[in-house]
């Protein structure tokens, strides 16, 4: 047996090194992964086809699940639980009450409520009468909150008492919107909003019988889920019945979920990861889910143990927070797999080994998007894959683009160009409105929808969904997240990935928060890097940071400016916000936080003074720029030599000797220093 294995290894090694047979090596390397997913994808297509043929809506699928095991626990939350039958009965009360209030198919109602086991029951009840629920981000107040309610044309809002003040602030703008207050704390005196219905009290006398059937198409809107984005006002993504079923079922099949699994879900239920993929496992596939009101890094594993969870969810920076939490004793839990998106490559292996996780199902996708992929073979840093030969079946690819603006580059014929292997590019997917896997519903705002569609990409008349993300693909079909368009910036002729720099800073500072962005400096090319880091206990060691950056990053990627914060603003889904920080820049006149700059000549960070900032803005002395290409003599000389020789040879000039290069190098350096000084 060992002899056969050795022979196979030798043959594989030979094929791997021989370019002619490289394709065979790729097939041998990926056939297990591809075959597994091909079977799951075939099952998914058949299931979606059947649901479409039978016009099976989410409530109809739910009814089948309830009949299968009515007494099984569906949701657990803060020591209490609801069985599938109890969820069904409570959702029937919701449906019957709002039906009596005059709401009918096609109406929209906003839901502003903290995580609880009653949260999914409410939207499930509303959809039983054809009403579409808009899941509002619970962090919103004032204009963004008002915008979210109005952009989806909501006729009413159901809100928790914890959000009473937020509703009071915009109540004058919600004159035509009916308001229903749902008290989170039963039996306690709540902050009552005037002209609102006490929904808990109203439901107490409503029948739990089925409200009857409402004829809906699987392509009809089911939910509005808002993009959490780091910039601009939220956009309401339209989630149809078939879209909800596709996303939840695709994940269920790809990750081989088991009927006896209990999922730990500490994610916000207004977001697609927690509210669609997480809740979909219960509503469509009968799994139990343990819900937490708000994510807690210190309670993550104790909760998993408490509820006997076998699978757990994560999103954004959660894994880093969990890893950074002090532990007095080894963590005990029954979790075999975790799934989500945002587990950084820099901590992937450490996280898995520390907490003994057998499988990680990292996935990539957007709430409204059709570029959805998943990592099924535990490849660290990989966000998913598409076999190189599977393009006709799942048309997702990468386009050459300006990585700073995100605009696709086009050839002389006006068409876009596909990226090669290991070349970063813009993720796109072909739109096919007849295929549930490639259907793009877009947003409630049609203008916002049109902005996400690329026309005439590879031929006239075709249309592709523009993800706005920069990914990279290896020869095995694995995709790796690089950055979001607009986050990557160009500095001194080089592209800087903010995601890469953030990961390295986080590791150097022992998993503390870090945000990297580009800022403008007058009379310089591109944007200079700036990092905002969190230092809650005044333990930041600037020397350690500068040494770590110098040892792990090329010179042009080292942040020129450094801002020290007590905390970094996060979105509700634990993504780092940076637009406000970027707007502030390095202006110490309006920033109370400590600002430093990187003096490349001394190789360290120094305090940014008002005098120096004025000189920078006036385009005068820039001591921290001296070393971008000059102070690191060895690296600069090699780069300068290669560029010069290639340039001169292309122009037919004799090959330069070492002494010629040395003279040119010295002259160049003297000129640059003279100009700067």
VOGU-3710 file (C-alpha; in Angstrom, 3 decimals, decimal comma):
1> xxxxxxxxxx> 0,000/0,000/0,000  2,780/2,380/0,914  4,518/1,550/-2,387  1,375/2,480/-4,346  1,083/5,729/-2,397  4,728/6,541/-3,126  4,244/5,884/-6,857  1,155/8,117/-6,925  3,060/10,860/-5,101  5,935/10,666/-7,601
11> xxxxxxxxxx> 3,569/10,785/-10,582  1,674/13,708/-9,064  4,916/15,590/-8,430  6,009/15,006/-12,034  2,677/16,245/-13,395  2,792/19,292/-11,116  6,176/20,392/-12,494  5,348/19,685/-16,152  3,363/22,623/-17,559  1,885/20,483/-20,324
21> xxxxxxxxxx> 0,150/18,234/-17,807  -0,593/20,908/-15,199  -4,328/20,663/-15,912  -4,220/16,985/-14,920  -2,525/17,900/-11,637  -5,280/20,410/-10,894  -7,973/17,777/-11,493  -6,194/15,260/-9,242  -5,792/17,926/-6,565  -9,429/19,068/-6,550
31> xxxxxxxxxx> -11,583/16,138/-7,683  -12,740/15,213/-4,150  -13,741/18,793/-3,365  -15,392/19,323/-6,746  -17,278/16,020/-6,703  -18,644/16,693/-3,220  -19,934/20,119/-4,185  -21,213/18,927/-7,579  -23,501/16,458/-5,806  -24,708/19,142/-3,387
41> xxxxxxxxxx> -25,239/21,633/-6,227  -27,243/19,075/-8,220  -29,471/18,412/-5,183  -29,926/22,153/-4,736  -30,944/22,674/-8,369  -33,451/19,834/-8,200  -34,919/21,131/-4,939  -35,247/24,689/-6,267  -36,783/23,403/-9,494  -39,355/21,412/-7,548
51> xxxxxxxxxx> -40,209/24,287/-5,215  -40,574/26,559/-8,243  -42,757/24,081/-10,113  -45,013/23,599/-7,099  -44,864/27,326/-6,227  -43,810/26,425/-2,692  -43,448/29,604/-0,633  -41,556/29,933/2,664  -44,752/29,586/4,805  -45,719/26,426/2,896
61> xxxxxxxxxx> -42,298/24,894/3,436  -42,555/25,887/7,122  -45,904/24,096/7,451  -44,250/20,875/6,244  -41,491/21,223/8,860  -43,979/21,817/11,704  -45,925/18,672/10,811  -42,692/16,669/10,778  -41,705/17,464/14,407  -44,086/19,859/16,205
71> xxxxxxxxxx> -42,626/19,268/19,677  -38,964/19,709/18,765  -37,301/22,876/20,106  -36,991/25,468/17,353  -35,516/28,491/19,179  -33,700/28,901/22,489  -33,146/32,322/24,007  -31,994/33,454/27,465  -33,208/30,365/29,299  -36,530/30,014/27,482
81> xxxxxxxxxx> -37,456/28,106/24,339  -40,158/27,708/21,705  -41,076/24,456/19,982  -41,943/24,378/16,281  -45,634/24,202/17,166  -45,364/27,187/19,535  -43,561/29,209/16,849  -46,308/28,313/14,398  -49,053/29,344/16,804  -47,412/32,660/17,712
91> xxxxxxxxxx> -46,819/33,480/14,032  -50,504/32,666/13,372  -51,462/35,248/16,006  -49,281/37,834/14,253  -50,860/36,961/10,895  -54,448/37,053/12,178  -53,981/40,331/14,046  -52,422/42,274/11,177  -54,950/40,779/8,777  -57,688/42,222/11,015
101> xxxxxxxxxx> -55,838/45,565/10,918  -56,343/45,681/7,157  -52,885/44,678/5,936  -52,872/42,583/2,767  -50,508/40,986/0,282  -47,882/43,419/-1,011  -47,935/45,753/2,012  -44,633/46,429/3,796  -44,069/46,614/7,560  -40,780/47,594/9,233
111> xxxxxxxxxx> -39,431/45,553/12,155  -37,113/47,299/14,626  -36,442/44,813/17,409  -33,536/43,354/19,351  -32,635/39,684/18,865  -35,099/37,319/20,528  -36,855/34,037/19,791  -39,952/36,062/18,875  -38,153/38,050/16,174  -38,380/35,413/13,388
121> xxxxxxxxxx> -41,918/34,520/14,512  -43,051/38,047/13,658  -41,783/38,105/10,074  -42,950/34,515/9,587  -46,454/35,528/10,681  -46,510/38,584/8,414  -45,432/36,576/5,389  -48,327/34,156/5,983  -50,663/36,946/4,844  -48,323/38,131/2,065
131> xxxxxxxxxx> -46,934/41,132/3,953  -43,248/41,922/3,342  -41,136/42,662/6,439  -38,313/45,209/6,315  -35,663/44,168/8,848  -34,299/47,442/10,241  -30,782/47,803/11,638  -31,215/48,325/15,392  -28,270/50,759/15,513  -29,988/53,363/13,349
141> xxxxxxxxxx> -31,406/56,644/14,635  -32,678/59,924/13,171  -32,335/60,360/9,388  -30,870/56,906/8,580  -33,713/55,262/10,507  -36,345/57,419/8,826  -34,750/56,723/5,450  -34,824/52,945/6,006  -38,539/53,013/6,842  -39,444/55,208/3,875
151> xxxxxxxxxx> -37,199/53,682/1,194  -39,148/50,408/1,444  -42,533/52,220/1,576  -43,528/50,783/4,941  -47,129/51,343/6,042  -46,349/50,411/9,646  -43,508/49,725/12,036  -43,227/47,186/14,840  -40,622/48,350/17,343  -39,288/47,197/20,660
161> xxxxxxxxxx> -39,480/49,341/23,761  -35,676/49,561/23,742  -36,070/51,755/20,657  -38,774/54,034/22,002  -36,496/57,075/22,054  -35,377/56,477/18,471  -39,017/56,396/17,337  -39,870/59,525/19,346  -37,088/61,437/17,569  -38,621/60,803/14,147
171> xxxxxxxxxx> -42,301/60,467/15,136  -43,240/63,736/13,429  -41,938/62,286/10,142  -43,962/59,079/10,504  -47,431/60,623/10,401  -48,820/58,130/7,871  -47,001/55,130/9,388  -48,895/53,008/11,941  -46,840/52,228/15,041  -46,962/49,009/17,094
181> xxxxxxxxxx> -44,891/48,807/20,260  -43,722/45,314/21,237  -42,504/45,251/24,837  -39,338/43,169/25,191  -39,497/42,946/28,987  -42,748/41,223/29,901  -44,295/42,475/33,153  -42,046/45,525/33,448  -43,048/49,149/33,047  -41,907/50,360/29,625
191> xxxxxxxxxx> -41,274/53,704/27,999  -44,578/54,139/26,123  -44,695/56,032/22,834  -47,877/58,047/22,235  -50,338/56,968/19,525  -48,898/53,445/19,454  -50,618/50,087/19,804  -49,424/47,822/22,630  -48,811/44,787/20,418  -48,240/42,236/23,192
201> xxxxxxxxxx> -51,533/43,174/24,818  -53,356/43,145/21,482  -52,063/39,661/20,633  -53,210/38,137/23,924  -56,785/37,704/22,668  -55,998/36,689/19,071  -56,611/33,128/17,877  -53,666/30,803/17,181  -55,452/29,123/14,274  -54,085/29,372/10,740
211> xxxxxxxxxx> -55,021/32,634/8,946  -55,664/30,697/5,720  -53,553/30,616/2,600  -52,488/33,565/0,475  -51,470/32,824/-3,102  -47,899/34,019/-3,674  -45,237/33,349/-6,282  -41,802/32,129/-5,221  -40,454/35,234/-6,960  -42,564/37,605/-4,868
221> xxxxxxxxxx> -40,759/39,766/-2,257  -40,458/38,093/1,131  -38,136/40,353/3,162  -36,174/43,560/2,828  -32,671/43,200/4,265  -30,530/46,327/4,335  -26,917/46,518/3,273  -24,826/47,273/6,328  -22,030/48,938/4,244  -19,491/51,292/5,753
231> xxxxxxxxxx> -20,601/54,336/3,773  -23,816/56,048/2,716  -27,413/55,398/3,710  -28,638/51,773/3,934  -30,063/50,203/0,762  -33,013/47,825/1,039  -32,167/44,587/-0,788  -35,199/42,684/-2,072  -35,229/39,077/-0,819  -37,758/36,929/-2,664
241> xxxxxxxxxx> -39,078/33,608/-1,375  -36,870/31,680/-3,774  -33,836/33,806/-2,884  -34,313/33,033/0,817  -34,729/29,331/0,052  -31,724/29,283/-2,273  -29,334/30,910/0,202  -30,372/28,867/3,254  -30,626/25,567/1,371  -27,384/26,037/-0,549
251> xxxxxxxxxx> -25,531/26,473/2,706  -27,356/23,527/4,291  -26,336/21,190/1,470  -22,780/22,478/0,985  -21,904/22,225/4,688  -23,707/18,914/5,238  -25,856/20,120/8,126  -27,486/17,392/10,207  -31,083/17,327/11,409  -29,887/16,889/15,011
261> xxxxxxxxxx> -27,571/19,947/14,868  -28,119/22,932/17,148  -26,732/26,198/15,779  -25,407/29,021/17,953  -26,453/32,333/16,411  -25,217/35,504/18,172  -25,482/37,567/14,961  -27,971/40,412/14,426  -31,158/38,931/13,000  -31,732/41,939/10,738
271> xxxxxxxxxx> -28,716/40,898/8,681  -28,563/38,204/5,981  -26,005/35,960/7,763  -28,011/35,688/10,979  -31,529/36,365/9,723  -31,485/34,528/6,408  -28,824/31,798/6,462  -29,072/31,206/10,224  -32,861/31,381/10,640  -33,353/29,567/7,337
281> xxxxxxxxxx> -31,930/26,399/8,875  -34,875/26,338/11,295  -37,656/27,580/9,035  -36,746/25,473/5,993  -34,811/22,501/7,392  -36,001/21,970/10,963  -32,742/22,588/12,869  -32,684/24,089/16,368  -31,074/27,508/16,836  -29,835/29,164/20,034
291> xxxxxxxxxx> -30,182/32,951/19,741  -28,234/35,530/21,737  -29,427/39,120/22,166  -25,995/40,613/21,497  -22,647/39,062/20,668  -20,279/38,576/23,610  -16,740/37,344/23,013  -16,304/36,204/26,611  -19,578/34,214/26,585  -19,301/32,726/23,108
301> xxxxxxxxxx> -18,029/29,259/24,083  -19,895/29,097/27,391  -23,131/29,731/25,483  -22,250/27,007/22,986  -21,718/24,601/25,887  -24,885/25,735/27,674  -27,111/25,064/24,653  -25,174/21,956/23,489  -24,479/23,597/20,145  -22,706/21,580/17,462
311> xxxxxxxxxx> -22,387/24,403/14,916  -21,709/28,109/15,515  -21,910/31,268/13,441  -19,531/34,214/13,181  -19,219/37,353/11,081  -16,763/40,205/10,638  -14,212/40,587/13,401  -15,919/38,244/15,901  -13,288/35,512/15,683  -10,507/37,966/16,471
321> xxxxxxxxxx> -12,383/39,221/19,535  -12,996/35,666/20,725  -9,349/34,736/20,236  -8,189/37,842/22,117  -10,429/37,149/25,136  -8,400/35,991/28,198  -9,069/32,355/29,163  -8,360/30,912/32,612  -8,927/27,302/31,563  -9,335/25,280/28,332
331> xxxxxxxxxx> -12,584/25,903/26,486  -15,050/22,997/26,581  -17,699/22,781/23,895  -19,293/20,405/21,365  -18,931/22,633/18,310  -17,547/20,673/15,347  -17,958/23,418/12,724  -18,263/27,186/12,429  -19,595/29,158/9,489  -19,689/32,768/8,445
341> xxxxxxxxxx> -17,651/35,351/6,613  -14,796/37,594/7,703  -12,352/35,146/9,345  -9,033/36,755/8,456  -6,260/34,574/7,047  -3,839/35,994/9,634  -5,666/34,310/12,539  -7,393/31,409/10,760  -5,004/28,617/11,766  -4,510/29,913/15,305
351> xxxxxxxxxx> -8,267/30,133/15,875  -8,952/26,634/14,566  -6,115/25,070/16,572  -6,845/26,988/19,780  -10,499/25,997/19,907  -10,183/22,615/18,173  -12,596/23,338/15,332  -12,778/20,538/12,759  -14,385/22,480/9,927  -14,650/26,113/8,886
361> xxxxxxxxxx> -17,230/27,045/6,258  -16,132/30,533/5,290  -18,383/31,930/2,583  -18,407/34,983/0,375  -21,432/36,868/-0,867  -23,574/39,940/-0,464  -27,142/40,223/0,783  -28,365/41,260/-2,649  -25,591/39,656/-4,694  -25,360/36,548/-6,859
371> xxxxxxxxxx> -21,613/35,996/-6,465  -21,987/33,421/-3,708  -19,270/30,852/-2,962  -18,175/28,758/0,012  -14,988/27,133/1,305  -15,694/23,447/1,977  -12,193/22,021/2,424  -10,755/24,196/5,225  -8,255/26,032/3,015  -7,025/28,885/5,278
381> xxxxxxxxxx> -7,957/32,326/3,988  -10,103/30,957/1,153  -13,600/32,464/0,915  -14,902/29,914/-1,562  -14,193/28,369/-4,923  -15,461/27,800/-8,436  -13,713/25,070/-10,475  -11,984/26,555/-13,504  -14,039/24,353/-15,829  -17,380/25,248/-14,169
391> xxxxxxxxxx> -17,789/28,706/-15,737  -20,772/27,763/-17,949  -22,603/26,292/-14,932  -21,750/29,047/-12,441  -20,619/32,143/-14,406  -18,633/34,032/-11,772  -15,258/35,533/-12,624  -12,798/38,391/-12,022  -12,306/41,455/-14,222  -9,201/43,537/-14,685
401> xxxxxxxxxx> -9,935/46,882/-13,076  -8,479/50,065/-11,664  -8,063/48,823/-8,107  -8,312/52,304/-6,653  -11,594/53,289/-8,338  -12,962/49,799/-9,015  -13,813/50,707/-12,604  -13,420/47,760/-15,026  -10,741/48,172/-17,677  -11,868/47,667/-21,285
411> xxxxxxxxxx> -9,944/46,708/-24,405  -9,931/48,494/-27,770  -13,230/46,813/-28,665  -14,882/48,210/-25,544  -15,194/44,883/-23,706  -13,901/43,937/-20,279  -10,918/41,661/-19,735  -10,804/38,622/-17,478  -8,041/38,311/-14,874  -5,386/35,640/-14,973
421> xxxxxxxxxx> -4,339/33,320/-12,162  -3,261/35,093/-8,942  -4,250/38,463/-10,404  -6,551/40,619/-8,234  -9,745/41,662/-9,938  -13,350/42,804/-9,587  -15,829/40,011/-8,807  -18,758/39,770/-11,212  -21,491/37,201/-11,929  -23,736/36,847/-14,958
431> xxxxxxxxxx> -27,377/37,813/-14,407  -30,067/35,380/-15,525  -33,511/36,290/-14,198  -34,885/32,827/-15,106  -32,387/31,036/-12,878  -32,847/31,331/-9,071  -29,070/30,932/-8,626  -28,355/33,897/-10,906  -31,435/36,060/-10,401  -30,691/39,642/-9,315
441> xxxxxxxxxx> -33,624/41,395/-7,635  -31,591/44,388/-6,544  -32,931/47,028/-4,165  -36,167/48,823/-3,440  -34,463/51,846/-5,049  -34,238/51,149/-8,804  -31,435/53,689/-9,296  -29,304/51,856/-6,738  -30,115/48,581/-8,516  -28,938/49,885/-11,893
451> xxxxxxxxxx> -25,617/51,003/-10,408  -24,802/47,381/-9,534  -25,288/46,117/-13,096  -22,467/46,084/-15,653  -23,600/46,101/-19,284  -21,784/44,825/-22,401  -19,091/43,050/-20,407  -17,869/40,315/-22,773  -20,356/40,840/-25,592  -23,105/43,276/-26,501
461> xxxxxxxxxx> -26,277/42,865/-24,515  -24,944/40,814/-21,604  -25,383/41,932/-18,005  -23,350/41,122/-14,888  -23,727/41,858/-11,182  -20,913/44,091/-9,930  -19,949/43,023/-6,408  -17,643/45,981/-5,777  -15,084/43,632/-4,180  -11,543/42,775/-5,193
471> xxxxxxxxxx> -10,680/39,082/-4,958  -7,849/36,898/-6,214  -8,115/33,392/-7,681  -5,483/30,643/-7,661  -5,105/27,842/-10,192  -7,255/25,485/-8,101  -10,234/27,838/-8,384  -9,944/29,091/-4,797  -10,870/32,728/-4,214  -9,185/34,974/-1,644
481> xxxxxxxxxx> -10,559/38,321/-0,484  -8,209/41,247/-1,129  -10,196/44,441/-0,586  -13,284/46,425/-1,394  -13,118/48,843/-4,274  -12,355/52,240/-2,867  -10,406/50,723/0,024  -7,379/49,809/-2,048  -5,403/52,971/-2,776  -2,346/53,859/-4,840
491> xxxxxxxxxx> 0,753/55,379/-3,266  3,937/56,224/-5,164  2,961/53,978/-8,063  2,069/50,951/-5,909  -1,312/49,504/-4,882  -1,831/49,218/-1,121  -4,406/46,753/0,213  -5,984/48,114/3,392  -7,208/44,639/4,336  -3,669/43,236/4,257
501> xxxxxxxxxx> -2,201/46,074/6,324  -5,065/45,900/8,855  -4,434/42,197/9,406  -0,723/42,692/10,029  -1,266/45,622/12,419  -3,839/43,588/14,322  -1,367/40,736/14,769  1,434/43,052/15,897  -0,859/44,724/18,440  -2,143/41,396/19,784
511> xxxxxxxxxx> -5,468/41,373/17,926  -6,521/44,936/18,711  -8,792/46,771/16,262  -7,150/48,584/13,374  -8,497/50,514/10,374  -6,348/51,522/7,402  -7,303/54,068/4,738  -5,723/56,515/2,303  -5,457/60,271/2,865  -4,424/62,980/0,466
521> xxxxxxxxxx> -1,225/65,002/0,812  -0,903/68,130/-1,359  1,527/67,903/-4,281  2,042/64,145/-3,975  0,951/61,238/-6,132  -1,902/59,032/-4,891  -2,902/58,785/-1,237  -0,727/58,191/1,801  -1,585/55,356/4,168  -3,091/56,171/7,546
531> xxxxxxxxxx> -3,955/53,715/10,317  -6,336/54,194/13,225  -5,584/51,744/16,042  -7,308/51,055/19,340  -5,367/51,420/22,576  -7,802/51,162/25,479  -5,227/50,754/28,241  -2,407/53,029/26,998  -0,134/50,094/26,219  0,729/50,955/22,605
541> xxxxxxxxxx> 4,445/50,463/21,939  5,335/52,549/18,884  8,740/50,933/18,513  7,262/47,434/18,410  4,676/48,595/15,903  7,147/50,275/13,557  9,556/47,312/13,703  6,721/44,877/13,023  5,454/46,866/10,059  8,934/47,198/8,598
551> xxxxxxxxxx> 9,507/43,440/8,894  6,171/42,443/7,371  5,327/45,083/4,778  6,983/46,671/1,762  8,062/50,232/2,458  5,260/51,829/0,456  2,588/49,972/2,493  3,723/51,253/5,909  1,121/53,788/7,119  2,538/57,305/7,060
561> xxxxxxxxxx> 0,106/58,540/9,704  -1,087/56,837/12,872  -4,169/57,781/14,910  -4,654/56,274/18,374  -8,264/55,707/19,471  -10,039/54,357/22,513  -12,445/52,466/20,252  -13,170/51,940/16,555  -16,718/52,468/15,259  -18,244/49,218/13,972
571> xxxxxxxxxx> -21,293/48,417/11,872  -23,969/46,153/13,355  -22,293/43,205/11,627  -18,859/43,934/13,079  -17,294/45,502/10,032  -14,936/48,390/10,645  -16,253/51,816/9,656  -13,711/54,095/8,093  -15,494/56,856/6,182  -15,601/59,246/9,161
581> xxxxxxxxxx> -11,972/58,519/10,037  -10,941/59,076/6,436  -12,838/62,365/6,369  -10,969/63,560/9,488  -7,607/62,663/7,940  -4,604/63,830/9,956  -5,967/67,259/10,911  -4,819/67,646/14,521  -6,726/70,917/14,740  -10,056/69,088/14,867
591> xxxxxxxxxx> -8,963/65,684/16,180  -8,458/65,223/19,904  -6,818/61,805/19,460  -3,049/61,482/19,374  -1,613/61,548/15,815  1,830/60,260/14,796  3,727/60,190/11,517  6,289/57,681/10,271  9,719/59,258/9,994  11,253/56,887/7,454
601> xxxxxxxxxx> 14,711/58,366/7,901  14,701/57,410/11,608  12,463/54,375/11,012  10,016/55,216/13,768  6,737/56,994/14,552  6,920/60,517/15,976  4,271/62,911/17,194  2,674/65,022/14,470  2,954/68,694/15,457  0,961/71,616/14,116
611> xxxxxxxxxx> 4,071/73,104/12,508  4,858/69,870/10,679  1,253/69,401/9,576  1,224/72,902/8,072  4,432/72,147/6,190  2,936/68,912/4,868  -0,171/70,688/3,648  1,923/73,419/2,048  3,922/70,787/0,177  7,131/71,684/1,986
621> xxxxxxxxxx> 9,413/69,531/4,174  8,299/65,905/4,253  10,915/64,065/6,336  8,780/60,946/6,619  8,731/60,554/2,814  12,500/60,356/2,402  12,610/56,636/2,899  9,770/55,526/0,672  12,274/54,325/-1,876  15,637/55,794/-0,867
631> xxxxxxxxxx> 16,660/54,925/2,663  16,373/51,161/2,161  19,418/51,153/-0,137  19,534/47,480/-1,051  15,893/47,158/-2,086  15,901/50,466/-3,892  19,114/49,712/-5,773  17,841/46,342/-7,044  14,554/47,857/-8,156  16,268/50,860/-9,740
641> xxxxxxxxxx> 18,763/48,646/-11,556  16,091/46,353/-13,034  13,861/49,203/-14,160  16,731/51,190/-15,668  18,247/48,246/-17,555  14,876/47,184/-18,964  14,020/50,743/-20,022  17,347/51,380/-21,728  17,370/48,006/-23,493  13,853/48,570/-24,844
651> xxxxxxxxxx> 15,091/51,811/-26,374  18,067/50,139/-28,052  20,690/51,689/-25,766  23,751/49,654/-24,711  23,508/47,614/-21,501  24,555/49,694/-18,540  27,524/48,735/-16,406  27,420/48,690/-12,602  29,413/51,931/-12,357  26,897/53,666/-14,670
661> xxxxxxxxxx> 23,999/52,578/-12,457  25,857/53,724/-9,345  26,406/57,212/-10,772  22,774/57,517/-11,851  21,582/56,262/-8,448  23,679/58,836/-6,553  22,535/61,668/-8,809  18,897/60,610/-8,441  19,143/60,458/-4,654  20,808/63,871/-4,387
671> xxxxxxx> 18,157/65,452/-6,620  15,270/63,989/-4,568  16,773/65,053/-1,234  17,471/68,542/-2,587  13,879/68,916/-3,791  12,425/67,737/-0,488  14,634/69,961/1,625
//
